[in-house]
Amino acid sequence: MVSTELNRKETEIEALLAPVVEIEDCGIWGVEYLAQGRHSKLKLFIDRDEGVSVEHCARVSRRVSDVLDVEEVLSGTYTLEVSSPGMDRILFKPEQYESCIGEQIEVRLNYPVDGTKRVVGVLVGVEDGEAIVRVEQDEFLLPLENVQRARIVPQFG
């Protein structure tokens, strides 16, 4: 289960870094902070309408590193990874679900819904804090607060 404390830390980090990322004409798609004892990992997913290049990631990484060093929001040593969300992007926020209606998604849940903790199907809507996912003829109402991780399943061809 995703820790509430971790979510608060990720929210704090995103709020701190968003203005810095915007300087490079990018936005933050999502933040993952993986606390691993003394050495942690911070993954920052950046996006822009025109796409993200390696150069965007490098420039954002340099700016973000400087801010993190000054602000000291992370204790101990950490590894910073800056990347595009990719085709199999993770969905972090309700508005991201809304923008991906019609896409095939894979959802892993903290607690089972209808006897399952993993649902793969088409996202057909978002309503009242729940993702509506169609699997063949069945529809699952998945509370977003119960989602451990949801990501797009790229379709080729």
C-alpha positions in Angstrom: 0.0 0.0 0.0 1.2 3.5 -0.8 2.0 5.4 2.4 0.2 8.6 3.1 3.4 10.1 4.4 5.1 9.2 1.1 2.2 10.9 -0.9 2.7 14.0 1.2 6.5 14.0 0.5 5.8 13.6 -3.3 3.3 16.4 -3.2 5.8 18.6 -1.3 8.5 17.8 -3.8 6.2 18.5 -6.8 5.1 21.9 -5.4 8.8 22.8 -4.8 10.0 21.7 -8.3 7.1 22.7 -10.6 8.3 26.3 -11.1 11.8 25.1 -11.8 10.6 22.6 -14.4 8.4 25.2 -16.0 11.5 27.3 -16.7 12.6 24.6 -19.1 9.2 24.7 -20.9 8.1 21.4 -19.3 5.6 20.3 -16.7 5.7 17.7 -14.1 3.7 14.6 -15.1 4.4 12.8 -11.8 6.8 12.3 -8.9 7.8 9.0 -7.3 9.9 9.1 -4.1 11.2 5.7 -3.1 12.7 5.8 0.4 15.2 3.0 0.7 16.9 3.4 4.1 19.9 5.8 3.8 19.8 5.9 0.0 16.6 6.9 -1.8 15.4 7.4 -5.3 13.5 10.3 -6.7 11.9 9.8 -10.1 10.6 12.9 -11.8 8.5 12.4 -14.9 8.3 15.5 -17.1 6.1 16.2 -20.1 5.4 18.8 -22.8 3.1 19.0 -25.7 5.9 18.8 -28.2 7.5 15.8 -26.5 10.5 15.5 -24.2 14.1 15.1 -25.4 17.1 13.8 -23.6 18.3 17.4 -23.6 15.2 18.5 -21.7 15.7 15.8 -19.2 19.4 16.8 -18.7 18.5 20.5 -18.3 15.7 19.8 -15.8 17.9 17.4 -13.9 20.6 20.1 -13.4 18.1 22.7 -12.3 16.2 20.3 -10.0 19.5 19.0 -8.4 20.5 22.6 -7.5 17.1 23.3 -5.9 17.1 20.0 -3.9 20.6 20.6 -2.7 19.7 24.1 -1.4 16.3 23.3 0.0 17.3 19.9 1.6 13.9 18.3 1.3 15.4 14.9 1.0 17.5 13.5 3.9 20.5 11.3 3.2 21.8 10.4 -0.2 19.5 10.0 -3.2 19.5 9.2 -6.9 17.6 11.6 -9.1 16.1 10.2 -12.4 14.4 12.6 -14.8 12.5 11.2 -17.7 9.5 11.4 -20.0 6.5 9.5 -18.8 6.8 7.3 -21.9 4.1 5.5 -23.9 3.3 3.3 -20.9 2.9 6.4 -18.6 1.8 6.0 -15.1 -1.4 7.9 -14.1 -0.8 10.0 -11.0 -3.8 12.4 -10.9 -7.5 12.3 -11.6 -7.1 14.8 -14.5 -4.6 12.4 -16.1 -7.2 9.6 -16.0 -9.8 12.0 -17.6 -7.3 12.8 -20.4 -6.8 9.1 -21.1 -10.4 8.0 -21.5 -10.6 5.5 -24.3 -7.1 4.1 -23.6 -6.2 0.6 -22.5 -4.9 0.7 -18.9 -3.6 -1.7 -16.3 -4.6 -0.9 -12.7 -3.1 -2.5 -9.6 -5.1 -2.0 -6.5 -4.3 -1.9 -2.8 -7.4 -3.9 -1.9 -9.4 -6.2 -4.1 -12.5 -5.0 -6.0 -14.8 -7.8 -7.2 -12.2 -10.3 -6.0 -9.3 -8.9 -8.0 -6.3 -6.6 -7.3 -5.4 -6.2 -11.0 -7.6 -5.0 -13.8 -6.6 -4.5 -17.5 -9.2 -2.9 -19.7 -10.4 0.3 -21.4 -10.8 3.4 -19.3 -14.3 4.5 -20.2 -14.7 7.3 -17.7 -14.0 8.9 -14.4 -16.8 9.7 -12.0 -17.0 10.6 -8.3 -13.4 9.7 -7.6 -13.7 6.3 -9.4 -12.2 5.1 -12.7 -14.6 3.1 -14.8 -12.7 0.4 -16.6 -14.4 -2.0 -19.1 -13.0 -5.5 -19.4 -14.9 -7.3 -22.2 -18.6 -6.9 -21.2 -17.9 -6.1 -17.5 -17.3 -2.6 -16.0 -15.3 -2.1 -12.9 -15.7 0.9 -10.6 -12.2 1.4 -9.2 -11.9 4.1 -6.4 -8.8 6.2 -7.2 -7.8 6.2 -3.5 -7.5 2.4 -3.8 -5.2 2.5 -6.9 -1.6 1.5 -6.1 -0.5 2.1 -9.7 -2.2 2.6 -13.0 -0.5 2.9 -16.3 -1.4 3.1 -20.0 -0.9 -0.2 -22.0 0.4 1.0 -25.4 -1.4 -0.4 -28.4 0.7 -1.0 -31.5 -0.6 -1.6 -35.0 
